[in-house]
Structure formats: C-alpha cells, structure tokens
Amino acid sequence: MGSFAKLARRALETDMPVMVQIQELVRGAKNAVSLAQGVVYWQPPKEALAKIKELVWEPSISRYGADEGIPELREALMKKLRKENNLVKSSVMVTAGANQAFVNLVLALCDVGDCVVMFAPYYFNAYMSFQMTGITNILVGPGNPKTLYPDADWLEKTLSETKPVPKVVTVVNPGNPTGTYIPEPLLKRISDLCRQAGSWLIVDNTYEYFMYDGLKHSCIEGDHIVNIFSFSKAYGMMGWRVGYIAYPSGVEGFATQLLKIQDNIPICASIISQYLALYSLEMGPEWVTERVKDLVKNREILLEALSPLGEGAVRGGEGAIYLWAKLPDKYVDDAEVIRWLAARHGVVVIPGGPCGRPGHMRISFGGLVEDDCRAAAERLRRGLEELVKNGMVA
Ligand SMILES: Cc1ncc(COP(=O)(O)O)c(C=O)c1O
C-alpha cells in the first residue's frame, strides 16, 4: 500500500460504531435474538403508507426538494412544535434522521480543537460525531449514581473553570443508553448554566413520546438552545430516515450555516420519506402514545430477567426504550460478556464501554412484540444466572 492511501487520523483513531459491531455479532451468533438495537417493533401508520403508495408516480418525488425540507412538512412541524413542545421561536430544518441533525449541528457550531461536554453514560453516536469532526477535548461529566441525572454542580464548575469555555453541552432527554429523563427544573438549570457561560445546549428529544409512569417530557427554548427530533422510533420509520432540527429563529446566520452543511450531505432528506412523515404526523401524537404505553409490559418482563444481577443493579427506564444494568464488579470488560451472552445464550445487548461506562450493559425493550420479548428475556435471565453463579463458562 502506497503512502497516498493513508487514511485520516480521526477516522483511524475512532472505533467501529458499536451498532455495526453488534449487527455483526447478531449475524455471527446462531439464532440470536436482539435486545440491542434501539428500534420499535411497529411499522408506520397504515393510512400514511397507503397515501405515499399513490405518490411514487409523481415526478416531484424523484427530484431534489428544498434543502430545509418540503414546505408542507415544515409547516406541520412548526405547528407541532408550538402545540406539543411549547417551542414558539424556533425554525425547522428536516434532516435524514436525528443522527444527521446532530452532525449538521456539530459542523455548524464547532471548530476543530473545540471543547464540548457530554454526560456519561452517553449516546455513543453523539460522542463519535464529535470525534470525527475534529473535536479533541470531550469533557465527560458524571450522572447521579442513583437517578443517572446529569450532575449540574459538576457542569457549573466545569463551565466556569474551563478556558476557552466549552462550545457545546449536549444531553439526550429521555436518555439513550439509560432511559433516564431529565426533569424540567434540571433541564432549565443546565440551560441557564450554558447561557451564562456562552455555551450552546443541544437537546436530543428522539424519545419525546416515550415516557412512562405518568412522567411528562418537556422542551425548553432559548437563543443558545437547539432541539433535535426524530420520526424513527415514534412512527416506526427507522429506515425512512427523517428527523428535524428546531433552532432559534433569532440567531442571525444560523439557517445559512445549516443550509451549507445540508447541501453537502443529503441535499435534502428523501422526498417520499418526508411525505410519509407528514402523513404520519397527521395521525396525531395519540397514534404514538397508544403504542408506547404497551412497552411497559416489555420493560417489566426485562426487569425481571435482569434480577439475577441483584438489587440496585438496574437503573433508568422511566423513558425511551432502554434499561441500564451494572454487571458484577469483576466484569469490567463488558464486550467480552456481551460476546459470551450472544454465543452461549443467543441473546444480544449493548455493552456499556462505548457509552463511556464499562462494566454495564444497555437493554432495549422496544424492538420485540411481547411474546418474542418474553422468549428473549428468558435467554437473558438464564445467561445472567449462569454468569453470576459460574462465570463465563464455555
Ligand atoms: C438519542 C438518539 N438520537 C438519535 C438517534 C438516531 O435517530 P435517527 O434514526 O432519527 O437518526 C437515536 C437512535 O437510536 C438515538 O437513540
């Protein structure tokens, strides 16, 4: 290989995305079932799918659309943001999913060498987006050991002591990988700290509708806050790739910068997907919450399956589609445990290491219908019982 073939350091120095590794693990293990990927088991609304079936012959579907999203969808989203999220001073850009929204924002807000803040355990893709765009100083804050809420006292100290001040602070609400939600007073405090310090706050609301036990998700708005949303889980539209950014309308030049990035990556989100998003949105949030409420049963089944790990080992799960579990102390190398569970017990989960907390695992309760979830849980329970009693026997 000649020297011309050298790859970028930021590419070589980042790990393979954990989801790619996990997909390989699932393919490689015989008949493995997955509690790994952050997906839901339902499909988009039937009515919405039927409508777009008619649209495929329409010539405009096959052309490029407006970079920021088709006007009908943006208009519907502005209404939704006002009504459901209380975001009244935000503009909208439609992206090819929330992940692309996040990359757009990192490229628009951060320079190479900037410092940013996340809280562990963090969403692995957000971490990688920072790494891959040249940010070398990622400060990782702790969560409360019991609730896993981001530690705002740590943030206050960090934002006041770090020079130059961190450019971006990011949180996921409710969280991936923990399913922990951020109560509004805490979110406001984090926002106030960011505003006072001059840092941006990016809030990823991918799981806004996935709240349990009577808890309510809320958004906040400000000239230093950007909110990200996704159609993927809510409407079972993972493969259609539609998300959006709600950014402060009052910040001069923000839209222009976002457009530059958009025009160089997807140009526009897939047009047919945007129509599916529009027609799905017309079904109303009840269509989503109706499905989400059934996930409580899956969560219960999996909580029971995790019981061999002992009291206090499992946290989170009050939102999103995840439980977060601590492995017995000696299993810091969680990747090894995850491979063993896949090979010996035919069940796959996500290791905590790529989320910044080795010795843990993330279990998704969204991807399987109840009966399949029960079967997967049975494997997980047997695996964990064996792990705790006999170790990783071959
Ligand atoms: C917190 C969070 N943000 C973004 C994404 C990606 O969503 P999308 O499919 O809209 O890109 C996920 C998917 O798992 C997620 O958990």
The ligand as an SDF file (V2000), in Angstrom:
LIG
                    3D

 16 16  0  0  0  0  0  0  0  0999 V2000
  -30.6580    9.5660   21.2400 C   0  0  0  0  0  0  0  0  0  0  0  0
  -30.7350    9.2130   19.8110 C   0  0  0  0  0  0  0  0  0  0  0  0
  -30.5400   10.1600   18.8890 N   0  0  0  0  0  0  0  0  0  0  0  0
  -30.5960    9.8630   17.5770 C   0  0  0  0  0  0  0  0  0  0  0  0
  -30.8310    8.5940   17.1460 C   0  0  0  0  0  0  0  0  0  0  0  0
  -30.8720    8.3220   15.6850 C   0  0  0  0  0  0  0  0  0  0  0  0
  -32.1370    8.5940   15.2130 O   0  0  0  0  0  0  0  0  0  0  0  0
  -32.4320    8.7040   13.6760 P   0  0  0  0  0  0  0  0  0  0  0  0
  -32.8690    7.3570   13.2240 O   0  0  0  0  0  0  0  0  0  0  0  0
  -33.5240    9.7220   13.6040 O   0  0  0  0  0  0  0  0  0  0  0  0
  -31.1790    9.1600   13.0200 O   0  0  0  0  0  0  0  0  0  0  0  0
  -31.0350    7.5710   18.0570 C   0  0  0  0  0  0  0  0  0  0  0  0
  -31.2520    6.1900   17.6090 C   0  0  0  0  0  0  0  0  0  0  0  0
  -31.0740    5.2400   18.3020 O   0  0  0  0  0  0  0  0  0  0  0  0
  -30.9840    7.8870   19.4250 C   0  0  0  0  0  0  0  0  0  0  0  0
  -31.1590    6.9540   20.3440 O   0  0  0  0  0  0  0  0  0  0  0  0
  1  2  1  0
  2  3  1  0
  2 15  2  0
  3  4  2  0
  4  5  1  0
  5  6  1  0
  5 12  2  0
  6  7  1  0
  7  8  1  0
  8  9  2  0
  8 10  1  0
  8 11  1  0
 12 13  1  0
 12 15  1  0
 13 14  2  0
 15 16  1  0
M  END
$$$$
